[in-house]
Amino acid sequence: MKVSIVKYNAGNIFSVINAVKRLGIEPLLTDDKEVLMSSDKVIFPGQGEASHAMAYLKERNLDKVIRDLRQPVLGICIGQQLLCRHSEEGDTECIGVFPMEVKRFQPVSHEDKIPQMGWNQLQHMQAEGKQVSPILQGLNEGDFVYFVHSYYVPLHEEYTIATTNFTLDYSAAIQKGNFYATQFHPEKSGRVGERILKNFLELR
């Protein structure tokens, strides 16, 4: 299986590479359009600033390449946010797979420390009338995963597949067709994160 990880000016990519290697797959770190389009799976991870990341992607036409991918794609952290329509961070037009606006957390009390950093629980993985997303199979309501972020994707009736709460309820994970994305870091989330990555790699 050919698994590619999008190479761009974002941090934390090598922890994702190592997590995929632990599952027995040697991923390719690449910004080559042909390689990305011919891959069986594509992972779009990272930490960083939205406007700088989008400028890099647009210079190389990678924004269009990513938007047009037809195989399973997994966005992680800023990867999830960049798959949305727009981000308040730098007033940035993003890739636009998901028709959602990325918002900055606003502290509700002096105890709210931004960025949110640490473990938080997954909730509402099986919304009324919906099946659990394939990447969340085998997880339990309330499982803990690891977050580091100052911006969030609001809830969406159609595309939110798991929620969590920090100052408000928001999308911990979203899905639209072949695009899956998590605000948290599966590669830093122990057994639960490993199961999510394994589920993604086993998608058909």
C-alpha positions as CSV (number, residue, x, y, z in Angstrom):
1,M,0.0,0.0,0.0
2,K,1.3,3.4,-1.0
3,V,0.7,6.0,1.8
4,S,1.8,9.6,1.3
5,I,2.2,12.4,3.8
6,V,1.9,15.9,2.5
7,K,5.1,17.8,2.8
8,Y,4.7,21.5,3.5
9,N,5.8,24.1,5.9
10,A,4.1,22.7,9.0
11,G,5.5,21.1,12.1
12,N,4.9,17.8,13.8
13,I,5.0,15.8,10.6
14,F,7.7,13.3,11.7
15,S,5.7,12.1,14.6
16,V,3.0,11.1,12.1
17,I,5.6,9.3,10.0
18,N,6.8,7.4,13.0
19,A,3.2,6.5,14.0
20,V,2.5,5.1,10.5
21,K,5.8,3.1,10.6
22,R,4.7,1.5,13.9
23,L,1.7,0.1,12.0
24,G,4.1,-1.6,9.5
25,I,3.9,0.9,6.6
26,E,6.7,3.0,5.3
27,P,5.1,6.3,4.2
28,L,6.3,8.8,1.6
29,L,6.8,12.4,2.7
30,T,6.2,14.3,-0.5
31,D,4.9,17.5,-2.2
32,D,5.0,15.8,-5.6
33,K,1.5,16.1,-7.2
34,E,1.8,12.9,-9.2
35,V,2.9,10.9,-6.2
36,L,0.0,12.3,-4.1
37,M,-2.6,11.6,-6.8
38,S,-1.3,8.0,-7.3
39,S,-1.2,7.1,-3.6
40,D,-3.7,4.7,-2.0
41,K,-4.0,7.0,1.1
42,V,-2.9,10.6,1.8
43,I,-2.3,12.1,5.3
44,F,-2.4,15.9,5.6
45,P,-1.0,16.6,9.1
46,G,0.8,19.4,10.9
47,Q,1.0,22.3,13.3
48,G,1.4,25.8,12.2
49,E,-0.2,29.1,11.2
50,A,-3.0,29.0,8.6
51,S,-2.1,31.9,6.3
52,H,1.6,30.8,6.0
53,A,0.6,27.2,5.4
54,M,-2.0,28.1,2.7
55,A,0.5,30.5,0.9
56,Y,3.0,27.6,0.7
57,L,0.3,25.2,-0.6
58,K,-1.1,27.7,-3.2
59,E,2.4,28.5,-4.5
60,R,2.8,24.9,-5.4
61,N,-0.9,24.3,-6.5
62,L,-1.1,21.7,-3.7
63,D,-4.4,23.2,-2.5
64,K,-6.1,22.2,-5.7
65,V,-4.3,18.8,-5.7
66,I,-5.5,18.0,-2.2
67,R,-9.1,19.2,-3.0
68,D,-9.3,17.0,-6.0
69,L,-8.0,13.8,-4.4
70,R,-10.4,10.8,-4.6
71,Q,-8.7,8.3,-2.3
72,P,-9.1,8.4,1.5
73,V,-7.5,11.6,2.9
74,L,-6.9,12.2,6.6
75,G,-6.3,15.8,7.9
76,I,-4.8,16.2,11.3
77,C,-4.8,19.4,13.5
78,I,-4.1,22.3,11.1
79,G,-4.7,19.8,8.3
80,Q,-8.3,19.6,9.4
81,Q,-8.6,23.4,9.6
82,L,-7.0,23.9,6.2
83,L,-9.6,21.6,4.7
84,C,-12.3,24.0,5.7
85,R,-13.5,27.0,3.8
86,H,-12.0,29.8,5.8
87,S,-10.0,30.4,9.0
88,E,-10.1,33.4,11.3
89,E,-6.4,32.9,11.7
90,G,-4.9,35.5,9.4
91,D,-8.3,35.9,7.7
92,T,-7.3,32.9,5.5
93,E,-9.2,31.4,2.6
94,C,-8.5,27.7,2.9
95,I,-8.9,24.6,0.7
96,G,-12.7,24.4,1.0
97,V,-13.5,20.7,1.1
98,F,-15.7,21.4,4.2
99,P,-18.0,24.5,4.0
100,M,-17.0,25.6,7.6
101,E,-15.4,28.6,9.2
102,V,-12.5,27.9,11.6
103,K,-12.9,30.1,14.7
104,R,-10.5,31.2,17.5
105,F,-11.3,30.1,21.0
106,Q,-12.6,32.9,23.3
107,P,-11.9,32.4,27.0
108,V,-15.0,32.1,29.1
109,S,-13.2,32.5,32.4
110,H,-9.7,33.3,33.6
111,E,-9.1,29.5,34.0
112,D,-9.4,28.9,30.2
113,K,-5.9,28.7,28.9
114,I,-5.4,29.1,25.2
115,P,-4.1,27.2,23.3
116,Q,-6.0,24.2,24.5
117,M,-3.2,21.7,25.3
118,G,-3.8,18.2,26.7
119,W,-6.2,15.3,26.8
120,N,-9.9,15.6,26.2
121,Q,-12.7,13.2,25.6
122,L,-14.5,12.2,22.4
123,Q,-18.2,12.5,22.5
124,H,-21.3,11.9,20.3
125,M,-19.5,9.5,17.9
126,Q,-22.9,8.0,17.0
127,A,-25.3,10.8,16.5
128,E,-29.0,10.0,16.2
129,G,-29.7,8.4,12.9
130,K,-26.1,8.1,11.9
131,Q,-23.6,5.3,11.9
132,V,-20.1,5.6,13.5
133,S,-17.6,6.8,11.0
134,P,-15.2,4.1,9.8
135,I,-12.2,5.8,11.3
136,L,-13.8,5.8,14.7
137,Q,-14.8,2.1,14.7
138,G,-13.7,0.3,17.9
139,L,-13.6,3.4,20.0
140,N,-15.7,4.1,23.1
141,E,-17.7,7.1,24.0
142,G,-15.5,9.2,26.3
143,D,-12.1,7.9,25.0
144,F,-9.3,10.5,25.6
145,V,-7.2,11.9,22.8
146,Y,-4.6,14.6,22.7
147,F,-5.2,18.2,21.5
148,V,-2.9,21.3,21.0
149,H,-4.7,24.2,19.2
150,S,-6.0,27.8,19.5
151,Y,-8.6,27.5,16.7
152,Y,-11.5,25.1,16.3
153,V,-14.0,23.9,13.7
154,P,-17.6,24.5,14.9
155,L,-20.2,21.8,15.0
156,H,-21.9,20.8,11.7
157,E,-25.0,18.7,11.5
158,E,-23.8,16.8,8.5
159,Y,-20.0,16.6,8.7
160,T,-19.2,16.4,12.5
161,I,-18.5,12.8,13.4
162,A,-17.2,13.4,17.0
163,T,-17.3,16.3,19.4
164,T,-15.5,17.5,22.4
165,N,-15.7,20.5,24.7
166,F,-13.3,23.3,25.6
167,T,-15.1,26.5,26.4
168,L,-17.8,25.2,24.0
169,D,-18.8,22.1,22.1
170,Y,-16.9,21.8,18.8
171,S,-15.9,19.3,16.1
172,A,-13.2,16.9,17.3
173,A,-13.5,15.0,14.0
174,I,-15.3,15.6,10.7
175,Q,-15.9,13.6,7.5
176,K,-17.1,14.4,4.0
177,G,-17.0,11.6,1.5
178,N,-13.4,10.4,1.2
179,F,-12.1,13.2,3.4
180,Y,-11.6,12.5,7.1
181,A,-10.1,15.0,9.6
182,T,-9.3,15.2,13.3
183,Q,-8.5,18.3,15.4
184,F,-6.6,16.1,17.9
185,H,-3.4,14.3,17.2
186,P,-3.9,10.5,16.7
187,E,-0.1,10.0,16.6
188,K,0.1,11.4,20.1
189,S,-3.1,9.7,21.5
190,G,-1.8,6.3,22.5
191,R,-4.0,3.2,21.9
192,V,-7.0,5.3,20.8
193,G,-5.0,7.2,18.2
194,E,-3.3,4.1,16.9
195,R,-6.7,2.5,16.3
196,I,-7.9,5.6,14.4
197,L,-4.8,5.5,12.1
198,K,-5.2,1.8,11.7
199,N,-8.8,2.3,10.7
200,F,-7.9,4.9,8.2
201,L,-5.2,2.8,6.6
202,E,-7.6,-0.1,6.3
203,L,-10.3,2.0,4.4
204,R,-11.2,0.8,1.0
